[in-house]
Amino acid sequence: MREKTFFLRAYLHTWVQLVKAPKLFFDAGDTHSQGMPAAAFLAISSLISAGAAILTGPLSGNLVQGAILAVNGFGMALLAAGLAYPMAVPLTGHKIDFSRIFSIFAHSSGVTLLLSWNPVLVMIAEPWKWWLIWTGMRRGCGLTRGQTAVVLALTVTMIIMLFRILLPLTAGGPEG
């Protein structure tokens, strides 16, 4: 029972820190000392968001849809971090660990996933997520405003291009 209480407390502590003082959270350098590890925080947020979506969405109770939403919640943060990393390192001229960039994307995505299960709140959650990522890249990785703008613009552009390429390959794509 103590482990469950500790786990929940660590999750809530991390979430509150990110909401209350994101600049301080990312200033710490090592977010592991700030709260829950990034992958665990993102996984829990993905599961909560997916659960809320299948309980209240048009396909209520659809566990397959819930699993897809949970994997998507985690996978999009991993994909975005994977796209941002190879651009951030050469731009800065110094070594940045992938785990640092993933931590920024995971914590930023995890905190906003709790809103994004509601389609209306996505309009608030997405810009907030990218602002948190901006803050994390500036504070946690030491990027300048210009470097951060380039990394995020290229990351978003590559995600859009990837979706544009993959969308026709799916059954629900615009051409299929």
Buried (B, 14 or more C-beta within 10 A) or exposed (E): EEEEEEEEEBBEEBBEBBBEEBEEBBBBEEBEEBBBBBBBBBBBBBBBBBBBBBEEBEEEEBEEBBEBBBEBBBEBBBBBBBBBBEBBBEBBEEEBEBBBBBBBBBBBBBBBBBBBBBEEBBEEBEEBBBEBBBBBBBBBBEBEEEBBEBBBEBBBEBBEEEEEEEEEEEEEEEEE
